[in-house]
Amino acid sequence: MSQFLANHMKTMKPYTPGHQPKKGEYIKLNTNENPFPPPPEVSEIMSESAKSLHLYSDTNCKLLTDTFAEHYQISPESVIFANGSDEILAFCYMAFCDSDKGMCFPSISYGFYPVYADLFNIDGKKIPLNPDLTISPDHYFNQDHHIVIANPNAPTGIALTLSQIEEILVHNPKNVVIIDEAYVHFGGESAMKLTETYQNLIVCGTFSKSRNLAGGRLGYAVAHPSLLADLNLVKFSFNPYNVNTLTQALGVASIKNDRYFQHCTQSVVKTRRYFIDSFDKLGFHTLPSCANFIFTKHHDRDGAFLFEKLKEHKILVRHFDQEPINQYLRITIGTQEEMAVVVQKMTQILEENHA
Ligand SMILES: *Cc1c(COP(=O)(O)O)cnc(C)c1O
């Protein structure tokens, strides 16, 4: 740290990304990426759009916006894109939070929510989960903060229903409510359509998980145009060219190849069923997941121990060393073949290490 670092940054704890090992070293189930590569046509699309890289990217992402709006049957005025949904979230904090009003979020949720509160020097208020790790909508009624909730939540995988989200919206007319739908395509219900009714709702999402493009960095926000004008005010005051030309082209290709998208998401959902059933038989209790990962604990074996053992067997999952979730493992759903290996290795680990 230098002597020049701003005061509020001195105690800052940054977000810790999941470990990204060398390719092939591990079965990598620690960062909720899609196990399948992007659709095959991307290489051709990349080399075609590379020809215009001497020009700045389109600040309005026109083609991507129109393609997305048509696909999801919404108005092109009600969607914007950014460099990952992390950037959308950052824009929201910058646009809406100040020293009078911060952001609240579930105490156990996406790691960036509290990090952004610290970064932008605003109050981050944690709302506890229920003992069964579900979210109670009424804990969010009439808040004195703006609200961000991941739905399905991470790392639990548990989803709220649309009517529960509507209750939160109705009880917060003075607050912006951000619903982060990073995992919605694996079994949640999207609140996108509710943005036509509620002018305090922002639905954000990403191409990183269900659209196989984590390395492309593409996220979106769907909301009433007045809210998007606020986010655009931030974007055009910060980095107007935030979505590069190649990524815009990738996004269009991803939306157009709906068959591939359906194939990948359905395959993950099917493998999730197989994996939860197999882990049940090994003595695990798994929360009901609507996401491309599961959150699970063994009835008598320690979470940190199992994490280390899996790592020895070259399987990388995520373990959070914090109460009340330190007995759980968060395991991304990979391919059927990968998950069969995890079941086999876990069977072996449990046999070799009697409680
Ligand atoms: C992965 C994730 C994001 C970030 O997505 P990017 O588009 O890759 O920045 C946002 N929210 C949640 C809950 C996530 O799990």
The ligand as an SDF file (V2000), in Angstrom:
LIG
                    3D

 15 15  0  0  0  0  0  0  0  0999 V2000
  -21.3910  -14.7480  -11.9260 C   0  0  0  0  0  0  0  0  0  0  0  0
  -22.3080  -13.7570  -11.2830 C   0  0  0  0  0  0  0  0  0  0  0  0
  -22.3600  -12.4320  -11.7100 C   0  0  0  0  0  0  0  0  0  0  0  0
  -21.3080  -11.8440  -12.6360 C   0  0  0  0  0  0  0  0  0  0  0  0
  -21.4840  -12.0690  -13.9110 O   0  0  0  0  0  0  0  0  0  0  0  0
  -20.4920  -11.4310  -14.9720 P   0  0  0  0  0  0  0  0  0  0  0  0
  -21.4420  -11.0840  -16.0650 O   0  0  0  0  0  0  0  0  0  0  0  0
  -19.5380  -12.4950  -15.3360 O   0  0  0  0  0  0  0  0  0  0  0  0
  -19.8570  -10.2040  -14.4020 O   0  0  0  0  0  0  0  0  0  0  0  0
  -23.2880  -11.5820  -11.1550 C   0  0  0  0  0  0  0  0  0  0  0  0
  -24.1210  -12.0040  -10.1820 N   0  0  0  0  0  0  0  0  0  0  0  0
  -24.0840  -13.2580   -9.7230 C   0  0  0  0  0  0  0  0  0  0  0  0
  -25.0260  -13.6670   -8.6490 C   0  0  0  0  0  0  0  0  0  0  0  0
  -23.1670  -14.1750  -10.2520 C   0  0  0  0  0  0  0  0  0  0  0  0
  -23.0770  -15.3950   -9.7500 O   0  0  0  0  0  0  0  0  0  0  0  0
  1  2  1  0
  2  3  1  0
  2 14  2  0
  3  4  1  0
  3 10  2  0
  4  5  1  0
  5  6  1  0
  6  7  2  0
  6  8  1  0
  6  9  1  0
 10 11  1  0
 11 12  2  0
 12 13  1  0
 12 14  1  0
 14 15  1  0
M  END
$$$$
